[in-house]
Amino acid sequence: MLRFRQMRCLQKFAAVHSSVYNHFNQERSLYSRANFKLNRAAALTEWRGLGVS
């Protein structure tokens, strides 16, 4: 938190970070490797479809 000069910048970063984290975070321990890879590929495809690198 000390690296952000303004609280608004911190809040903006936290909002974007939580959206991305929630999109890509899949509780890996609950899935088989094959299922995890399928879910990860689907998330990346959707991410690329949004036009974000």
mmCIF entry with sequence, helices, sheets and N, C-alpha, C, O atoms, coordinates in Angstrom:
data_MODEL
# 
_entry.id   MODEL 
# 
_entity.id                         1 
_entity.type                       polymer 
_entity.pdbx_number_of_molecules   1 
# 
_entity_poly.entity_id                      1 
_entity_poly.type                           'polypeptide(L)' 
_entity_poly.nstd_linkage                   no 
_entity_poly.nstd_monomer                   no 
_entity_poly.pdbx_seq_one_letter_code       MLRFRQMRCLQKFAAVHSSVYNHFNQERSLYSRANFKLNRAAALTEWRGLGVS 
_entity_poly.pdbx_seq_one_letter_code_can   MLRFRQMRCLQKFAAVHSSVYNHFNQERSLYSRANFKLNRAAALTEWRGLGVS 
_entity_poly.pdbx_strand_id                 A 
# 
loop_
_entity_poly_seq.entity_id 
_entity_poly_seq.num 
_entity_poly_seq.mon_id 
_entity_poly_seq.hetero 
1 1  MET n 
1 2  LEU n 
1 3  ARG n 
1 4  PHE n 
1 5  ARG n 
1 6  GLN n 
1 7  MET n 
1 8  ARG n 
1 9  CYS n 
1 10 LEU n 
1 11 GLN n 
1 12 LYS n 
1 13 PHE n 
1 14 ALA n 
1 15 ALA n 
1 16 VAL n 
1 17 HIS n 
1 18 SER n 
1 19 SER n 
1 20 VAL n 
1 21 TYR n 
1 22 ASN n 
1 23 HIS n 
1 24 PHE n 
1 25 ASN n 
1 26 GLN n 
1 27 GLU n 
1 28 ARG n 
1 29 SER n 
1 30 LEU n 
1 31 TYR n 
1 32 SER n 
1 33 ARG n 
1 34 ALA n 
1 35 ASN n 
1 36 PHE n 
1 37 LYS n 
1 38 LEU n 
1 39 ASN n 
1 40 ARG n 
1 41 ALA n 
1 42 ALA n 
1 43 ALA n 
1 44 LEU n 
1 45 THR n 
1 46 GLU n 
1 47 TRP n 
1 48 ARG n 
1 49 GLY n 
1 50 LEU n 
1 51 GLY n 
1 52 VAL n 
1 53 SER n 
# 
_struct_asym.id          A 
_struct_asym.entity_id   1 
# 
loop_
_struct_conf.conf_type_id 
_struct_conf.id 
_struct_conf.pdbx_PDB_helix_id 
_struct_conf.beg_label_comp_id 
_struct_conf.beg_label_asym_id 
_struct_conf.beg_label_seq_id 
_struct_conf.pdbx_beg_PDB_ins_code 
_struct_conf.end_label_comp_id 
_struct_conf.end_label_asym_id 
_struct_conf.end_label_seq_id 
_struct_conf.pdbx_end_PDB_ins_code 
_struct_conf.beg_auth_comp_id 
_struct_conf.beg_auth_asym_id 
_struct_conf.beg_auth_seq_id 
_struct_conf.end_auth_comp_id 
_struct_conf.end_auth_asym_id 
_struct_conf.end_auth_seq_id 
_struct_conf.pdbx_PDB_helix_class 
_struct_conf.details 
_struct_conf.pdbx_PDB_helix_length 
HELX_P HELX_P1 AA1 MET A 7  ? PHE A 24 ? MET A 7  PHE A 24 1 ? 18 
HELX_P HELX_P2 AA2 ARG A 28 ? LEU A 30 ? ARG A 28 LEU A 30 5 ? 3  
HELX_P HELX_P3 AA3 ARG A 33 ? GLY A 49 ? ARG A 33 GLY A 49 1 ? 17 
# 
_struct_conf_type.id          HELX_P 
_struct_conf_type.criteria    ? 
_struct_conf_type.reference   ? 
# 
loop_
_atom_site.group_PDB 
_atom_site.id 
_atom_site.type_symbol 
_atom_site.label_atom_id 
_atom_site.label_alt_id 
_atom_site.label_comp_id 
_atom_site.label_asym_id 
_atom_site.label_entity_id 
_atom_site.label_seq_id 
_atom_site.pdbx_PDB_ins_code 
_atom_site.Cartn_x 
_atom_site.Cartn_y 
_atom_site.Cartn_z 
_atom_site.occupancy 
_atom_site.B_iso_or_equiv 
_atom_site.pdbx_formal_charge 
_atom_site.auth_seq_id 
_atom_site.auth_comp_id 
_atom_site.auth_asym_id 
_atom_site.auth_atom_id 
_atom_site.pdbx_PDB_model_num 
ATOM 1   N N  . MET A 1 1  ? 0.812   -1.176  0.000   1.00 0.00 ? 1  MET A N  1 
ATOM 2   C CA . MET A 1 1  ? 0.000   0.000   0.000   1.00 0.00 ? 1  MET A CA 1 
ATOM 3   C C  . MET A 1 1  ? 0.866   1.253   0.000   1.00 0.00 ? 1  MET A C  1 
ATOM 4   O O  . MET A 1 1  ? 0.430   2.309   -0.460  1.00 0.00 ? 1  MET A O  1 
ATOM 5   N N  . LEU A 1 2  ? 2.075   1.146   0.508   1.00 0.00 ? 2  LEU A N  1 
ATOM 6   C CA . LEU A 1 2  ? 2.948   2.305   0.585   1.00 0.00 ? 2  LEU A CA 1 
ATOM 7   C C  . LEU A 1 2  ? 3.453   2.747   -0.784  1.00 0.00 ? 2  LEU A C  1 
ATOM 8   O O  . LEU A 1 2  ? 3.882   3.891   -0.932  1.00 0.00 ? 2  LEU A O  1 
ATOM 9   N N  . ARG A 1 3  ? 3.415   1.885   -1.774  1.00 0.00 ? 3  ARG A N  1 
ATOM 10  C CA . ARG A 1 3  ? 3.918   2.232   -3.095  1.00 0.00 ? 3  ARG A CA 1 
ATOM 11  C C  . ARG A 1 3  ? 2.937   3.079   -3.901  1.00 0.00 ? 3  ARG A C  1 
ATOM 12  O O  . ARG A 1 3  ? 3.312   3.655   -4.922  1.00 0.00 ? 3  ARG A O  1 
ATOM 13  N N  . PHE A 1 4  ? 1.707   3.159   -3.461  1.00 0.00 ? 4  PHE A N  1 
ATOM 14  C CA . PHE A 1 4  ? 0.699   3.943   -4.159  1.00 0.00 ? 4  PHE A CA 1 
ATOM 15  C C  . PHE A 1 4  ? 0.654   5.338   -3.540  1.00 0.00 ? 4  PHE A C  1 
ATOM 16  O O  . PHE A 1 4  ? 0.543   5.484   -2.323  1.00 0.00 ? 4  PHE A O  1 
ATOM 17  N N  . ARG A 1 5  ? 0.740   6.344   -4.379  1.00 0.00 ? 5  ARG A N  1 
ATOM 18  C CA . ARG A 1 5  ? 0.763   7.721   -3.875  1.00 0.00 ? 5  ARG A CA 1 
ATOM 19  C C  . ARG A 1 5  ? -0.620  8.220   -3.492  1.00 0.00 ? 5  ARG A C  1 
ATOM 20  O O  . ARG A 1 5  ? -0.759  9.061   -2.603  1.00 0.00 ? 5  ARG A O  1 
ATOM 21  N N  . GLN A 1 6  ? -1.630  7.709   -4.152  1.00 0.00 ? 6  GLN A N  1 
ATOM 22  C CA . GLN A 1 6  ? -2.993  8.141   -3.857  1.00 0.00 ? 6  GLN A CA 1 
ATOM 23  C C  . GLN A 1 6  ? -3.864  6.923   -3.598  1.00 0.00 ? 6  GLN A C  1 
ATOM 24  O O  . GLN A 1 6  ? -3.680  5.872   -4.212  1.00 0.00 ? 6  GLN A O  1 
ATOM 25  N N  . MET A 1 7  ? -4.795  7.071   -2.699  1.00 0.00 ? 7  MET A N  1 
ATOM 26  C CA . MET A 1 7  ? -5.712  5.979   -2.367  1.00 0.00 ? 7  MET A CA 1 
ATOM 27  C C  . MET A 1 7  ? -6.522  5.578   -3.593  1.00 0.00 ? 7  MET A C  1 
ATOM 28  O O  . MET A 1 7  ? -6.839  4.402   -3.767  1.00 0.00 ? 7  MET A O  1 
ATOM 29  N N  . ARG A 1 8  ? -6.861  6.546   -4.447  1.00 0.00 ? 8  ARG A N  1 
ATOM 30  C CA . ARG A 1 8  ? -7.648  6.250   -5.652  1.00 0.00 ? 8  ARG A CA 1 
ATOM 31  C C  . ARG A 1 8  ? -6.900  5.275   -6.564  1.00 0.00 ? 8  ARG A C  1 
ATOM 32  O O  . ARG A 1 8  ? -7.508  4.377   -7.146  1.00 0.00 ? 8  ARG A O  1 
ATOM 33  N N  . CYS A 1 9  ? -5.580  5.454   -6.688  1.00 0.00 ? 9  CYS A N  1 
ATOM 34  C CA . CYS A 1 9  ? -4.783  4.548   -7.529  1.00 0.00 ? 9  CYS A CA 1 
ATOM 35  C C  . CYS A 1 9  ? -4.785  3.136   -6.944  1.00 0.00 ? 9  CYS A C  1 
ATOM 36  O O  . CYS A 1 9  ? -4.891  2.153   -7.677  1.00 0.00 ? 9  CYS A O  1 
ATOM 37  N N  . LEU A 1 10 ? -4.670  3.046   -5.635  1.00 0.00 ? 10 LEU A N  1 
ATOM 38  C CA . LEU A 1 10 ? -4.704  1.749   -4.967  1.00 0.00 ? 10 LEU A CA 1 
ATOM 39  C C  . LEU A 1 10 ? -6.044  1.062   -5.188  1.00 0.00 ? 10 LEU A C  1 
ATOM 40  O O  . LEU A 1 10 ? -6.088  -0.133  -5.477  1.00 0.00 ? 10 LEU A O  1 
ATOM 41  N N  . GLN A 1 11 ? -7.134  1.806   -5.056  1.00 0.00 ? 11 GLN A N  1 
ATOM 42  C CA . GLN A 1 11 ? -8.466  1.233   -5.231  1.00 0.00 ? 11 GLN A CA 1 
ATOM 43  C C  . GLN A 1 11 ? -8.681  0.767   -6.669  1.00 0.00 ? 11 GLN A C  1 
ATOM 44  O O  . GLN A 1 11 ? -9.285  -0.280  -6.906  1.00 0.00 ? 11 GLN A O  1 
ATOM 45  N N  . LYS A 1 12 ? -8.188  1.544   -7.618  1.00 0.00 ? 12 LYS A N  1 
ATOM 46  C CA . LYS A 1 12 ? -8.319  1.169   -9.031  1.00 0.00 ? 12 LYS A CA 1 
ATOM 47  C C  . LYS A 1 12 ? -7.545  -0.111  -9.317  1.00 0.00 ? 12 LYS A C  1 
ATOM 48  O O  . LYS A 1 12 ? -8.046  -1.014  -9.986  1.00 0.00 ? 12 LYS A O  1 
ATOM 49  N N  . PHE A 1 13 ? -6.312  -0.179  -8.802  1.00 0.00 ? 13 PHE A N  1 
ATOM 50  C CA . PHE A 1 13 ? -5.504  -1.380  -8.987  1.00 0.00 ? 13 PHE A CA 1 
ATOM 51  C C  . PHE A 1 13 ? -6.172  -2.590  -8.340  1.00 0.00 ? 13 PHE A C  1 
ATOM 52  O O  . PHE A 1 13 ? -6.243  -3.661  -8.943  1.00 0.00 ? 13 PHE A O  1 
ATOM 53  N N  . ALA A 1 14 ? -6.656  -2.420  -7.127  1.00 0.00 ? 14 ALA A N  1 
ATOM 54  C CA . ALA A 1 14 ? -7.266  -3.537  -6.401  1.00 0.00 ? 14 ALA A CA 1 
ATOM 55  C C  . ALA A 1 14 ? -8.514  -4.058  -7.127  1.00 0.00 ? 14 ALA A C  1 
ATOM 56  O O  . ALA A 1 14 ? -8.759  -5.264  -7.153  1.00 0.00 ? 14 ALA A O  1 
ATOM 57  N N  . ALA A 1 15 ? -9.292  -3.156  -7.708  1.00 0.00 ? 15 ALA A N  1 
ATOM 58  C CA . ALA A 1 15 ? -10.497 -3.576  -8.423  1.00 0.00 ? 15 ALA A CA 1 
ATOM 59  C C  . ALA A 1 15 ? -10.142 -4.399  -9.655  1.00 0.00 ? 15 ALA A C  1 
ATOM 60  O O  . ALA A 1 15 ? -10.750 -5.439  -9.908  1.00 0.00 ? 15 ALA A O  1 
ATOM 61  N N  . VAL A 1 16 ? -9.161  -3.935  -10.417 1.00 0.00 ? 16 VAL A N  1 
ATOM 62  C CA . VAL A 1 16 ? -8.739  -4.669  -11.615 1.00 0.00 ? 16 VAL A CA 1 
ATOM 63  C C  . VAL A 1 16 ? -8.089  -5.991  -11.223 1.00 0.00 ? 16 VAL A C  1 
ATOM 64  O O  . VAL A 1 16 ? -8.366  -7.029  -11.824 1.00 0.00 ? 16 VAL A O  1 
ATOM 65  N N  . HIS A 1 17 ? -7.224  -5.949  -10.214 1.00 0.00 ? 17 HIS A N  1 
ATOM 66  C CA . HIS A 1 17 ? -6.528  -7.160  -9.785  1.00 0.00 ? 17 HIS A CA 1 
ATOM 67  C C  . HIS A 1 17 ? -7.513  -8.225  -9.321  1.00 0.00 ? 17 HIS A C  1 
ATOM 68  O O  . HIS A 1 17 ? -7.348  -9.400  -9.649  1.00 0.00 ? 17 HIS A O  1 
ATOM 69  N N  . SER A 1 18 ? -8.523  -7.837  -8.569  1.00 0.00 ? 18 SER A N  1 
ATOM 70  C CA . SER A 1 18 ? -9.480  -8.828  -8.071  1.00 0.00 ? 18 SER A CA 1 
ATOM 71  C C  . SER A 1 18 ? -10.283 -9.450  -9.213  1.00 0.00 ? 18 SER A C  1 
ATOM 72  O O  . SER A 1 18 ? -10.601 -10.639 -9.177  1.00 0.00 ? 18 SER A O  1 
ATOM 73  N N  . SER A 1 19 ? -10.610 -8.643  -10.225 1.00 0.00 ? 19 SER A N  1 
ATOM 74  C CA . SER A 1 19 ? -11.346 -9.189  -11.371 1.00 0.00 ? 19 SER A CA 1 
ATOM 75  C C  . SER A 1 19 ? -10.507 -10.215 -12.123 1.00 0.00 ? 19 SER A C  1 
ATOM 76  O O  . SER A 1 19 ? -10.989 -11.293 -12.470 1.00 0.00 ? 19 SER A O  1 
ATOM 77  N N  . VAL A 1 20 ? -9.255  -9.870  -12.368 1.00 0.00 ? 20 VAL A N  1 
ATOM 78  C CA . VAL A 1 20 ? -8.363  -10.783 -13.086 1.00 0.00 ? 20 VAL A CA 1 
ATOM 79  C C  . VAL A 1 20 ? -8.083  -12.014 -12.238 1.00 0.00 ? 20 VAL A C  1 
ATOM 80  O O  . VAL A 1 20 ? -8.106  -13.133 -12.750 1.00 0.00 ? 20 VAL A O  1 
ATOM 81  N N  . TYR A 1 21 ? -7.821  -11.827 -10.959 1.00 0.00 ? 21 TYR A N  1 
ATOM 82  C CA . TYR A 1 21 ? -7.529  -12.947 -10.079 1.00 0.00 ? 21 TYR A CA 1 
ATOM 83  C C  . TYR A 1 21 ? -8.702  -13.913 -10.016 1.00 0.00 ? 21 TYR A C  1 
ATOM 84  O O  . TYR A 1 21 ? -8.514  -15.127 -10.100 1.00 0.00 ? 21 TYR A O  1 
ATOM 85  N N  . ASN A 1 22 ? -9.899  -13.386 -9.869  1.00 0.00 ? 22 ASN A N  1 
ATOM 86  C CA . ASN A 1 22 ? -11.092 -14.234 -9.803  1.00 0.00 ? 22 ASN A CA 1 
ATOM 87  C C  . ASN A 1 22 ? -11.333 -14.971 -11.114 1.00 0.00 ? 22 ASN A C  1 
ATOM 88  O O  . ASN A 1 22 ? -11.841 -16.092 -11.116 1.00 0.00 ? 22 ASN A O  1 
ATOM 89  N N  . HIS A 1 23 ? -10.970 -14.344 -12.225 1.00 0.00 ? 23 HIS A N  1 
ATOM 90  C CA . HIS A 1 23 ? -11.166 -14.967 -13.531 1.00 0.00 ? 23 HIS A CA 1 
ATOM 91  C C  . HIS A 1 23 ? -10.226 -16.151 -13.731 1.00 0.00 ? 23 HIS A C  1 
ATOM 92  O O  . HIS A 1 23 ? -10.632 -17.190 -14.253 1.00 0.00 ? 23 HIS A O  1 
ATOM 93  N N  . PHE A 1 24 ? -8.972  -15.995 -13.316 1.00 0.00 ? 24 PHE A N  1 
ATOM 94  C CA . PHE A 1 24 ? -7.973  -17.020 -13.561 1.00 0.00 ? 24 PHE A CA 1 
ATOM 95  C C  . PHE A 1 24 ? -7.760  -17.976 -12.393 1.00 0.00 ? 24 PHE A C  1 
ATOM 96  O O  . PHE A 1 24 ? -7.237  -19.072 -12.591 1.00 0.00 ? 24 PHE A O  1 
ATOM 97  N N  . ASN A 1 25 ? -8.148  -17.594 -11.197 1.00 0.00 ? 25 ASN A N  1 
ATOM 98  C CA . ASN A 1 25 ? -7.933  -18.465 -10.042 1.00 0.00 ? 25 ASN A CA 1 
ATOM 99  C C  . ASN A 1 25 ? -8.927  -19.612 -10.068 1.00 0.00 ? 25 ASN A C  1 
ATOM 100 O O  . ASN A 1 25 ? -10.139 -19.416 -9.970  1.00 0.00 ? 25 ASN A O  1 
ATOM 101 N N  . GLN A 1 26 ? -8.397  -20.779 -10.199 1.00 0.00 ? 26 GLN A N  1 
ATOM 102 C CA . GLN A 1 26 ? -9.221  -21.980 -10.137 1.00 0.00 ? 26 GLN A CA 1 
ATOM 103 C C  . GLN A 1 26 ? -8.584  -22.875 -9.087  1.00 0.00 ? 26 GLN A C  1 
ATOM 104 O O  . GLN A 1 26 ? -7.385  -23.149 -9.144  1.00 0.00 ? 26 GLN A O  1 
ATOM 105 N N  . GLU A 1 27 ? -9.348  -23.312 -8.170  1.00 0.00 ? 27 GLU A N  1 
ATOM 106 C CA . GLU A 1 27 ? -8.783  -24.083 -7.076  1.00 0.00 ? 27 GLU A CA 1 
ATOM 107 C C  . GLU A 1 27 ? -8.237  -25.392 -7.616  1.00 0.00 ? 27 GLU A C  1 
ATOM 108 O O  . GLU A 1 27 ? -8.949  -26.390 -7.730  1.00 0.00 ? 27 GLU A O  1 
ATOM 109 N N  . ARG A 1 28 ? -6.978  -25.360 -7.940  1.00 0.00 ? 28 ARG A N  1 
ATOM 110 C CA . ARG A 1 28 ? -6.324  -26.428 -8.668  1.00 0.00 ? 28 ARG A CA 1 
ATOM 111 C C  . ARG A 1 28 ? -6.350  -27.755 -7.922  1.00 0.00 ? 28 ARG A C  1 
ATOM 112 O O  . ARG A 1 28 ? -6.413  -28.818 -8.539  1.00 0.00 ? 28 ARG A O  1 
ATOM 113 N N  . SER A 1 29 ? -6.301  -27.696 -6.618  1.00 0.00 ? 29 SER A N  1 
ATOM 114 C CA . SER A 1 29 ? -6.269  -28.942 -5.851  1.00 0.00 ? 29 SER A CA 1 
ATOM 115 C C  . SER A 1 29 ? -7.573  -29.729 -5.965  1.00 0.00 ? 29 SER A C  1 
ATOM 116 O O  . SER A 1 29 ? -7.609  -30.915 -5.634  1.00 0.00 ? 29 SER A O  1 
ATOM 117 N N  . LEU A 1 30 ? -8.641  -29.083 -6.427  1.00 0.00 ? 30 LEU A N  1 
ATOM 118 C CA . LEU A 1 30 ? -9.935  -29.759 -6.511  1.00 0.00 ? 30 LEU A CA 1 
ATOM 119 C C  . LEU A 1 30 ? -10.173 -30.416 -7.867  1.00 0.00 ? 30 LEU A C  1 
ATOM 120 O O  . LEU A 1 30 ? -11.157 -31.136 -8.036  1.00 0.00 ? 30 LEU A O  1 
ATOM 121 N N  . TYR A 1 31 ? -9.286  -30.180 -8.838  1.00 0.00 ? 31 TYR A N  1 
ATOM 122 C CA . TYR A 1 31 ? -9.481  -30.673 -10.196 1.00 0.00 ? 31 TYR A CA 1 
ATOM 123 C C  . TYR A 1 31 ? -8.324  -31.546 -10.638 1.00 0.00 ? 31 TYR A C  1 
ATOM 124 O O  . TYR A 1 31 ? -7.211  -31.427 -10.125 1.00 0.00 ? 31 TYR A O  1 
ATOM 125 N N  . SER A 1 32 ? -8.592  -32.417 -11.586 1.00 0.00 ? 32 SER A N  1 
ATOM 126 C CA . SER A 1 32 ? -7.510  -33.189 -12.187 1.00 0.00 ? 32 SER A CA 1 
ATOM 127 C C  . SER A 1 32 ? -6.703  -32.271 -13.094 1.00 0.00 ? 32 SER A C  1 
ATOM 128 O O  . SER A 1 32 ? -7.162  -31.188 -13.459 1.00 0.00 ? 32 SER A O  1 
ATOM 129 N N  . ARG A 1 33 ? -5.523  -32.697 -13.451 1.00 0.00 ? 33 ARG A N  1 
ATOM 130 C CA . ARG A 1 33 ? -4.648  -31.875 -14.306 1.00 0.00 ? 33 ARG A CA 1 
ATOM 131 C C  . ARG A 1 33 ? -5.301  -31.596 -15.661 1.00 0.00 ? 33 ARG A C  1 
ATOM 132 O O  . ARG A 1 33 ? -5.243  -30.470 -16.154 1.00 0.00 ? 33 ARG A O  1 
ATOM 133 N N  . ALA A 1 34 ? -5.907  -32.592 -16.252 1.00 0.00 ? 34 ALA A N  1 
ATOM 134 C CA . ALA A 1 34 ? -6.540  -32.416 -17.563 1.00 0.00 ? 34 ALA A CA 1 
ATOM 135 C C  . ALA A 1 34 ? -7.686  -31.403 -17.484 1.00 0.00 ? 34 ALA A C  1 
ATOM 136 O O  . ALA A 1 34 ? -7.816  -30.535 -18.348 1.00 0.00 ? 34 ALA A O  1 
ATOM 137 N N  . ASN A 1 35 ? -8.503  -31.519 -16.454 1.00 0.00 ? 35 ASN A N  1 
ATOM 138 C CA . ASN A 1 35 ? -9.619  -30.591 -16.278 1.00 0.00 ? 35 ASN A CA 1 
ATOM 139 C C  . ASN A 1 35 ? -9.107  -29.173 -16.012 1.00 0.00 ? 35 ASN A C  1 
ATOM 140 O O  . ASN A 1 35 ? -9.670  -28.201 -16.517 1.00 0.00 ? 35 ASN A O  1 
ATOM 141 N N  . PHE A 1 36 ? -8.040  -29.058 -15.219 1.00 0.00 ? 36 PHE A N  1 
ATOM 142 C CA . PHE A 1 36 ? -7.445  -27.756 -14.938 1.00 0.00 ? 36 PHE A CA 1 
ATOM 143 C C  . PHE A 1 36 ? -6.941  -27.099 -16.221 1.00 0.00 ? 36 PHE A C  1 
ATOM 144 O O  . PHE A 1 36 ? -7.150  -25.904 -16.430 1.00 0.00 ? 36 PHE A O  1 
ATOM 145 N N  . LYS A 1 37 ? -6.280  -27.876 -17.078 1.00 0.00 ? 37 LYS A N  1 
ATOM 146 C CA . LYS A 1 37 ? -5.759  -27.327 -18.327 1.00 0.00 ? 37 LYS A CA 1 
ATOM 147 C C  . LYS A 1 37 ? -6.878  -26.867 -19.248 1.00 0.00 ? 37 LYS A C  1 
ATOM 148 O O  . LYS A 1 37 ? -6.746  -25.842 -19.918 1.00 0.00 ? 37 LYS A O  1 
ATOM 149 N N  . LEU A 1 38 ? -7.977  -27.612 -19.290 1.00 0.00 ? 38 LEU A N  1 
ATOM 150 C CA . LEU A 1 38 ? -9.123  -27.196 -20.102 1.00 0.00 ? 38 LEU A CA 1 
ATOM 151 C C  . LEU A 1 38 ? -9.722  -25.886 -19.599 1.00 0.00 ? 38 LEU A C  1 
ATOM 152 O O  . LEU A 1 38 ? -10.017 -24.987 -20.386 1.00 0.00 ? 38 LEU A O  1 
ATOM 153 N N  . ASN A 1 39 ? -9.897  -25.785 -18.288 1.00 0.00 ? 39 ASN A N  1 
ATOM 154 C CA . ASN A 1 39 ? -10.449 -24.561 -17.710 1.00 0.00 ? 39 ASN A CA 1 
ATOM 155 C C  . ASN A 1 39 ? -9.510  -23.382 -17.918 1.00 0.00 ? 39 ASN A C  1 
ATOM 156 O O  . ASN A 1 39 ? -9.959  -22.270 -18.196 1.00 0.00 ? 39 ASN A O  1 
ATOM 157 N N  . ARG A 1 40 ? -8.228  -23.617 -17.787 1.00 0.00 ? 40 ARG A N  1 
ATOM 158 C CA . ARG A 1 40 ? -7.232  -22.548 -17.975 1.00 0.00 ? 40 ARG A CA 1 
ATOM 159 C C  . ARG A 1 40 ? -7.226  -22.070 -19.430 1.00 0.00 ? 40 ARG A C  1 
ATOM 160 O O  . ARG A 1 40 ? -7.161  -20.869 -19.693 1.00 0.00 ? 40 ARG A O  1 
ATOM 161 N N  . ALA A 1 41 ? -7.293  -23.004 -20.362 1.00 0.00 ? 41 ALA A N  1 
ATOM 162 C CA . ALA A 1 41 ? -7.323  -22.644 -21.787 1.00 0.00 ? 41 ALA A CA 1 
ATOM 163 C C  . ALA A 1 41 ? -8.582  -21.842 -22.107 1.00 0.00 ? 41 ALA A C  1 
ATOM 164 O O  . ALA A 1 41 ? -8.522  -20.884 -22.877 1.00 0.00 ? 41 ALA A O  1 
ATOM 165 N N  . ALA A 1 42 ? -9.707  -22.215 -21.534 1.00 0.00 ? 42 ALA A N  1 
ATOM 166 C CA . ALA A 1 42 ? -10.948 -21.473 -21.762 1.00 0.00 ? 42 ALA A CA 1 
ATOM 167 C C  . ALA A 1 42 ? -10.840 -20.056 -21.205 1.00 0.00 ? 42 ALA A C  1 
ATOM 168 O O  . ALA A 1 42 ? -11.301 -19.106 -21.839 1.00 0.00 ? 42 ALA A O  1 
ATOM 169 N N  . ALA A 1 43 ? -10.240 -19.906 -20.038 1.00 0.00 ? 43 ALA A N  1 
ATOM 170 C CA . ALA A 1 43 ? -10.056 -18.582 -19.443 1.00 0.00 ? 43 ALA A CA 1 
ATOM 171 C C  . ALA A 1 43 ? -9.144  -17.719 -20.310 1.00 0.00 ? 43 ALA A C  1 
ATOM 172 O O  . ALA A 1 43 ? -9.424  -16.538 -20.516 1.00 0.00 ? 43 ALA A O  1 
ATOM 173 N N  . LEU A 1 44 ? -8.061  -18.296 -20.818 1.00 0.00 ? 44 LEU A N  1 
ATOM 174 C CA . LEU A 1 44 ? -7.148  -17.543 -21.683 1.00 0.00 ? 44 LEU A CA 1 
ATOM 175 C C  . LEU A 1 44 ? -7.810  -17.154 -22.999 1.00 0.00 ? 44 LEU A C  1 
ATOM 176 O O  . LEU A 1 44 ? -7.588  -16.053 -23.503 1.00 0.00 ? 44 LEU A O  1 
ATOM 177 N N  . THR A 1 45 ? -8.611  -18.036 -23.551 1.00 0.00 ? 45 THR A N  1 
ATOM 178 C CA . THR A 1 45 ? -9.327  -17.731 -24.791 1.00 0.00 ? 45 THR A CA 1 
ATOM 179 C C  . THR A 1 45 ? -10.287 -16.564 -24.575 1.00 0.00 ? 45 THR A C  1 
ATOM 180 O O  . THR A 1 45 ? -10.361 -15.649 -25.396 1.00 0.00 ? 45 THR A O  1 
ATOM 181 N N  . GLU A 1 46 ? -11.016 -16.604 -23.471 1.00 0.00 ? 46 GLU A N  1 
ATOM 182 C CA . GLU A 1 46 ? -11.939 -15.518 -23.164 1.00 0.00 ? 46 GLU A CA 1 
ATOM 183 C C  . GLU A 1 46 ? -11.177 -14.212 -22.932 1.00 0.00 ? 46 GLU A C  1 
ATOM 184 O O  . GLU A 1 46 ? -11.608 -13.148 -23.376 1.00 0.00 ? 46 GLU A O  1 
ATOM 185 N N  . TRP A 1 47 ? -10.050 -14.299 -22.237 1.00 0.00 ? 47 TRP A N  1 
ATOM 186 C CA . TRP A 1 47 ? -9.225  -13.111 -21.962 1.00 0.00 ? 47 TRP A CA 1 
ATOM 187 C C  . TRP A 1 47 ? -8.734  -12.485 -23.272 1.00 0.00 ? 47 TRP A C  1 
ATOM 188 O O  . TRP A 1 47 ? -8.790  -11.268 -23.450 1.00 0.00 ? 47 TRP A O  1 
ATOM 189 N N  . ARG A 1 48 ? -8.259  -13.325 -24.173 1.00 0.00 ? 48 ARG A N  1 
ATOM 190 C CA . ARG A 1 48 ? -7.775  -12.819 -25.467 1.00 0.00 ? 48 ARG A CA 1 
ATOM 191 C C  . ARG A 1 48 ? -8.914  -12.262 -26.304 1.00 0.00 ? 48 ARG A C  1 
ATOM 192 O O  . ARG A 1 48 ? -8.705  -11.340 -27.093 1.00 0.00 ? 48 ARG A O  1 
ATOM 193 N N  . GLY A 1 49 ? -10.101 -12.799 -26.149 1.00 0.00 ? 49 GLY A N  1 
ATOM 194 C CA . GLY A 1 49 ? -11.266 -12.299 -26.864 1.00 0.00 ? 49 GLY A CA 1 
ATOM 195 C C  . GLY A 1 49 ? -11.670 -10.901 -26.431 1.00 0.00 ? 49 GLY A C  1 
ATOM 196 O O  . GLY A 1 49 ? -12.332 -10.174 -27.171 1.00 0.00 ? 49 GLY A O  1 
ATOM 197 N N  . LEU A 1 50 ? -11.260 -10.529 -25.212 1.00 0.00 ? 50 LEU A N  1 
ATOM 198 C CA . LEU A 1 50 ? -11.560 -9.193  -24.723 1.00 0.00 ? 50 LEU A CA 1 
ATOM 199 C C  . LEU A 1 50 ? -10.606 -8.153  -25.319 1.00 0.00 ? 50 LEU A C  1 
ATOM 200 O O  . LEU A 1 50 ? -10.820 -6.950  -25.166 1.00 0.00 ? 50 LEU A O  1 
ATOM 201 N N  . GLY A 1 51 ? -9.562  -8.616  -25.993 1.00 0.00 ? 51 GLY A N  1 
ATOM 202 C CA . GLY A 1 51 ? -8.613  -7.697  -26.619 1.00 0.00 ? 51 GLY A CA 1 
ATOM 203 C C  . GLY A 1 51 ? -7.510  -7.243  -25.687 1.00 0.00 ? 51 GLY A C  1 
ATOM 204 O O  . GLY A 1 51 ? -6.853  -6.234  -25.942 1.00 0.00 ? 51 GLY A O  1 
ATOM 205 N N  . VAL A 1 52 ? -7.300  -7.985  -24.604 1.00 0.00 ? 52 VAL A N  1 
ATOM 206 C CA . VAL A 1 52 ? -6.247  -7.651  -23.651 1.00 0.00 ? 52 VAL A CA 1 
ATOM 207 C C  . VAL A 1 52 ? -5.088  -8.600  -23.893 1.00 0.00 ? 52 VAL A C  1 
ATOM 208 O O  . VAL A 1 52 ? -5.291  -9.796  -24.100 1.00 0.00 ? 52 VAL A O  1 
ATOM 209 N N  . SER A 1 53 ? -3.877  -8.071  -23.866 1.00 0.00 ? 53 SER A N  1 
ATOM 210 C CA . SER A 1 53 ? -2.691  -8.901  -24.120 1.00 0.00 ? 53 SER A CA 1 
ATOM 211 C C  . SER A 1 53 ? -2.369  -9.768  -22.940 1.00 0.00 ? 53 SER A C  1 
ATOM 212 O O  . SER A 1 53 ? -1.403  -10.530 -22.979 1.00 0.00 ? 53 SER A O  1 
# 
